[in-house]
């Protein structure tokens, strides 16, 4: 298919990466900011031995209790870390995904294995930037967090635990996000094949596809997310007398089972799905919107893209 036949998905070679990075950054910041209160609820509900004042019976109870006793503002503690990390992380994430998806599938639709592989590789870049932000964010989100700001939290972690603390959960994060993103992208592309086979800009199908993809990926990787939260927050109540910190995925799995049993791996599942469904819907909707808008900026007056092909045609046929 020529570039001129696919005006939405295709961009001039010189602007493709920049477009995907800008659209990705907007999508990442938008998704995390809008859904941040639900992310706070998810973190609280994943606590192994919560404070009696933060032992919630469910998502609704958690939201009502937090709003009533702590106020809406407390559900946004740590959002600065996410805003700072989500922009560059999602810029690289979407740019890498789009580039690899195109290369691995040779520009053809329906190659869901290529979409999954591209999503896995993009995840590595994303997590390198987001892992430190996640650590600070979740330390700020836990009930009774002593930190007044993200800067204070980050400085305290670095001083008391060292730089390795920001990547203590990185192997678990990758172990979770590789299957998460593989399922996420494959489900999104598969749903788009069914609902939007021509791949035109359609906000409804982008949002619905994103929501379905987010829900499936969130449910499948829930146990790993619980372990990641434990490694990030290092709950004082879950430490033993023999170790200072919980290190590694194996130790996290054992600790969760020790305190909560099998059900501990699924604490906060409803909150995670409620966060991921609208979150991924918003992310894909914003991403596809900005990709569409930025596409338009590359058009010339006759409705075609200013590509090498059109430049040669213009030079051979001067008016």
C-alpha positions as CSV (number, residue, x, y, z in Angstrom):
1,X,0.0,0.0,0.0
2,X,1.4,3.4,-0.9
3,X,1.7,6.2,1.6
4,X,-1.0,8.1,-0.3
5,X,-3.5,5.3,0.1
6,X,-3.3,5.3,4.0
7,X,-3.3,8.9,5.1
8,X,-4.0,8.2,8.8
9,X,-1.6,5.4,9.6
10,X,1.3,6.7,7.4
11,X,3.5,9.7,8.0
12,X,6.5,11.1,6.1
13,X,9.7,9.2,7.1
14,X,11.3,12.3,8.6
15,X,8.4,13.0,11.1
16,X,7.1,9.5,12.1
17,X,9.2,9.1,15.2
18,X,8.6,12.6,16.4
19,X,4.9,12.3,15.9
20,X,4.7,9.0,17.8
21,X,6.8,10.4,20.6
22,X,4.7,13.5,21.0
23,X,1.4,11.6,20.8
24,X,2.8,9.0,23.2
25,X,3.9,11.6,25.8
26,X,0.5,13.2,25.7
27,X,-1.2,9.8,26.1
28,X,0.9,8.8,29.0
29,X,0.5,12.0,31.0
30,X,-3.2,12.1,30.3
31,X,-3.9,8.5,31.3
32,X,-2.0,8.7,34.6
33,X,-3.3,12.1,35.7
34,X,-7.0,11.2,35.0
35,X,-6.9,7.8,36.6
36,X,-4.5,8.6,39.5
37,X,-7.0,8.5,42.3
38,X,-7.9,4.9,41.3
39,X,-4.3,4.0,41.2
40,X,-4.0,5.3,44.8
41,X,-6.9,3.0,45.8
42,X,-5.3,0.0,44.1
43,X,-2.0,0.6,46.0
44,X,-3.9,0.9,49.3
45,X,-5.9,-2.3,48.7
46,X,-2.7,-4.3,47.9
47,X,-1.3,-3.7,51.4
48,X,-0.5,-7.0,53.1
49,X,-1.3,-5.9,56.7
50,X,-3.1,-2.6,56.4
51,X,-3.6,-0.1,59.1
52,X,-7.1,-0.7,60.7
53,X,-8.1,2.7,59.4
54,X,-7.1,1.7,55.9
55,X,-8.5,-1.8,55.8
56,X,-11.1,-1.4,53.0
57,X,-13.8,-3.9,52.1
58,X,-13.8,-3.0,48.5
59,X,-13.2,-0.3,45.9
60,X,-16.3,1.7,46.7
61,X,-15.6,1.5,50.4
62,X,-12.0,2.6,49.8
63,X,-13.0,5.6,47.7
64,X,-15.7,6.7,50.2
65,X,-13.4,6.2,53.2
66,X,-10.5,8.0,51.7
67,X,-12.6,10.9,50.5
68,X,-14.4,11.2,53.8
69,X,-11.4,11.1,56.2
70,X,-8.5,12.2,54.0
71,X,-10.0,14.3,51.3
72,X,-9.7,14.2,47.5
73,X,-6.2,15.8,47.7
74,X,-4.7,12.8,49.4
75,X,-5.6,10.6,46.4
76,X,-3.2,12.7,44.3
77,X,-0.2,12.4,46.5
78,X,2.8,11.4,44.3
79,X,1.3,12.5,41.1
80,X,4.3,14.7,40.4
81,X,6.6,11.7,40.1
82,X,4.2,10.1,37.5
83,X,3.9,13.3,35.4
84,X,7.7,13.6,35.3
85,X,8.2,9.9,34.4
86,X,5.2,9.2,32.2
87,X,6.1,11.8,29.5
88,X,9.5,10.5,28.4
89,X,8.6,6.9,29.2
90,X,5.5,6.8,27.0
91,X,7.2,8.8,24.3
92,X,9.8,6.1,23.9
93,X,7.2,3.4,24.5
94,X,4.9,4.3,21.6
95,X,7.7,5.3,19.2
96,X,9.5,2.0,19.7
97,X,6.2,0.1,19.4
98,X,5.2,1.7,16.2
99,X,8.6,1.3,14.6
100,X,9.0,-2.3,15.5
101,X,5.4,-3.2,14.7
102,X,6.0,-1.8,11.2
103,X,9.3,-3.6,10.7
104,X,8.3,-7.0,12.1
105,X,5.0,-7.2,10.3
106,X,6.3,-5.6,7.0
107,X,3.5,-3.1,7.3
108,X,0.8,-5.8,7.1
109,X,-2.2,-6.0,9.4
110,X,-3.1,-9.1,11.3
111,X,0.4,-10.1,12.4
112,X,-0.4,-10.2,16.1
113,X,2.8,-12.0,17.1
114,X,4.7,-9.0,15.7
115,X,2.5,-6.7,17.7
116,X,3.2,-8.7,20.9
117,X,7.0,-8.7,20.3
118,X,7.0,-5.0,19.6
119,X,5.1,-4.3,22.8
120,X,7.5,-6.4,24.8
121,X,10.6,-4.6,23.5
122,X,8.9,-1.2,24.0
123,X,8.1,-2.1,27.6
124,X,11.8,-2.4,28.4
125,X,12.4,1.3,27.5
126,X,9.3,2.4,29.3
127,X,10.1,0.6,32.5
128,X,13.7,2.0,32.7
129,X,12.2,5.5,33.0
130,X,9.0,4.6,35.0
131,X,10.4,2.3,37.7
132,X,11.9,5.0,39.9
133,X,8.8,7.1,39.4
134,X,6.7,4.2,40.5
135,X,8.7,3.7,43.7
136,X,8.3,7.3,44.7
137,X,4.6,7.3,43.7
138,X,3.7,4.2,45.7
139,X,5.6,5.3,48.8
140,X,3.6,8.5,48.7
141,X,0.3,6.6,48.2
142,X,0.4,4.3,51.2
143,X,-1.6,5.2,54.2
144,X,0.2,7.4,56.7
145,X,3.1,8.2,54.3
146,X,5.5,10.5,56.1
147,X,6.7,12.4,53.0
148,X,5.5,15.9,52.2
149,X,6.7,15.9,48.5
150,X,8.0,13.6,45.8
151,X,11.4,15.3,46.1
152,X,11.6,14.6,49.8
153,X,10.6,11.0,49.3
154,X,13.1,10.4,46.5
155,X,15.9,12.0,48.5
156,X,15.1,9.9,51.6
157,X,15.0,6.7,49.7
158,X,18.3,7.5,48.0
159,X,19.9,8.4,51.4
160,X,18.7,5.5,53.4
161,X,18.4,2.6,50.8
162,X,20.7,3.7,48.0
163,X,20.1,4.0,44.3
164,X,19.3,0.3,44.0
165,X,16.0,0.9,45.8
166,X,14.6,2.6,42.7
167,X,15.1,-0.6,40.7
168,X,14.5,-3.2,43.4
169,X,11.2,-4.1,41.7
170,X,12.6,-3.8,38.1
171,X,12.9,-7.5,37.4
172,X,9.4,-8.1,38.7
173,X,8.1,-5.1,36.8
174,X,9.5,-6.5,33.6
175,X,8.3,-10.0,34.4
176,X,4.8,-8.4,34.8
177,X,4.9,-5.9,32.0
178,X,6.2,-8.2,29.3
179,X,3.1,-10.5,29.3
180,X,0.9,-7.5,30.2
181,X,2.0,-5.5,27.1
182,X,2.0,-8.5,24.9
183,X,-1.6,-9.3,25.8
184,X,-2.4,-5.5,25.8
185,X,-1.1,-4.8,22.3
186,X,-2.3,-8.1,20.8
187,X,-5.8,-7.6,22.2
188,X,-5.9,-4.0,21.1
189,X,-4.8,-4.8,17.5
190,X,-7.1,-7.9,17.3
191,X,-10.1,-5.8,18.5
192,X,-9.2,-3.1,16.0
193,X,-9.1,-5.7,13.2
194,X,-12.7,-6.6,14.1
195,X,-14.1,-3.2,14.9
196,X,-12.0,-0.9,12.7
197,X,-10.4,-3.0,9.9
198,X,-9.7,0.0,7.7
199,X,-7.8,1.6,10.7
200,X,-9.4,5.0,10.1
201,X,-9.4,7.4,13.0
202,X,-12.5,6.4,15.1
203,X,-12.5,7.6,18.8
204,X,-15.2,5.0,19.8
205,X,-13.4,1.9,18.5
206,X,-10.0,3.2,19.9
207,X,-11.5,3.7,23.3
208,X,-13.4,0.4,23.4
209,X,-10.4,-1.6,22.1
210,X,-8.1,0.1,24.7
211,X,-10.5,-0.8,27.5
212,X,-10.9,-4.4,26.5
213,X,-7.1,-4.7,26.1
214,X,-6.4,-3.1,29.5
215,X,-8.9,-5.3,31.4
216,X,-7.5,-8.6,29.9
217,X,-3.9,-7.7,30.6
218,X,-4.6,-6.4,34.1
219,X,-6.4,-9.6,35.2
220,X,-3.8,-11.9,33.8
221,X,-0.8,-10.2,35.5
222,X,-2.5,-9.3,38.9
223,X,-0.3,-11.5,41.1
224,X,2.9,-9.9,39.8
225,X,1.5,-6.4,40.4
226,X,0.8,-7.3,44.0
227,X,4.5,-8.4,44.4
228,X,5.7,-5.3,42.6
229,X,3.8,-3.1,45.0
230,X,5.3,-4.9,48.0
231,X,8.8,-4.4,46.6
232,X,8.2,-0.7,45.9
233,X,6.5,0.1,49.3
234,X,8.6,-2.2,51.5
235,X,5.8,-2.3,54.1
236,X,7.3,-2.2,57.6
237,X,4.6,-4.5,58.9
238,X,5.6,-7.2,56.4
239,X,9.3,-7.3,57.3
240,X,10.7,-10.2,59.3
241,X,13.3,-10.0,62.0
242,X,16.0,-11.5,59.8
243,X,16.1,-9.2,56.8
244,X,16.0,-5.5,56.4
245,X,14.3,-5.3,53.1
246,X,12.3,-7.6,50.8
247,X,14.5,-8.2,47.7
248,X,13.5,-10.1,44.6
249,X,10.4,-11.6,43.1
250,X,10.7,-14.9,45.0
251,X,10.9,-13.2,48.4
252,X,7.9,-11.0,47.5
253,X,5.8,-14.0,46.4
254,X,6.7,-15.9,49.7
255,X,5.8,-12.8,51.8
256,X,2.5,-12.3,50.1
257,X,1.6,-15.9,50.6
258,X,2.8,-15.8,54.3
259,X,0.4,-12.9,55.2
260,X,-2.5,-13.4,52.8
261,X,-2.4,-16.8,51.3
262,X,-3.5,-17.4,47.7
263,X,-6.1,-14.6,47.9
264,X,-3.3,-12.1,48.6
265,X,-2.2,-12.3,45.0
266,X,-5.5,-10.9,43.9
267,X,-6.1,-8.2,46.5
268,X,-7.2,-5.1,44.7
269,X,-8.1,-6.9,41.4
270,X,-11.3,-5.0,41.0
271,X,-9.4,-1.7,41.6
272,X,-6.7,-2.6,39.1
273,X,-9.2,-3.5,36.4
274,X,-11.2,-0.4,37.2
275,X,-8.0,1.6,36.8
276,X,-6.7,-0.1,33.7
277,X,-9.9,-0.2,31.6
278,X,-10.5,3.5,31.5
279,X,-6.8,4.2,31.7
280,X,-5.9,2.3,28.6
281,X,-9.0,3.6,26.9
282,X,-7.9,7.1,27.6
283,X,-4.3,6.4,26.7
284,X,-5.2,4.9,23.2
285,X,-7.8,7.6,22.6
286,X,-5.4,10.4,23.3
287,X,-2.6,8.7,21.4
288,X,-4.7,8.1,18.3
289,X,-6.1,11.6,18.5
290,X,-2.8,13.3,18.6
291,X,-1.4,11.0,15.9
292,X,-4.3,11.9,13.7
293,X,-3.9,15.7,14.4
294,X,-0.1,15.6,13.9
295,X,-0.7,13.7,10.7
296,X,-2.7,16.6,9.4
297,X,0.2,19.0,9.9
298,X,2.2,17.0,7.4
299,X,-0.4,17.4,4.6
300,X,-0.1,19.9,1.8
301,X,-2.9,21.9,0.2
302,X,-3.9,19.1,-2.2
303,X,-4.5,16.6,0.6
304,X,-1.3,14.5,0.1
305,X,1.7,14.2,2.3
306,X,4.9,16.1,1.5
307,X,7.0,13.0,0.9
308,X,10.0,12.3,-1.3
309,X,7.7,10.8,-3.8
310,X,5.6,13.9,-4.1
311,X,8.6,16.2,-4.2
312,X,10.0,14.3,-7.1
313,X,6.7,14.5,-8.9
314,X,6.6,18.3,-8.3
315,X,10.1,18.8,-9.6
316,X,9.4,16.8,-12.8
317,X,6.2,18.7,-13.4
318,X,6.8,22.3,-12.5
319,X,3.7,24.6,-12.8
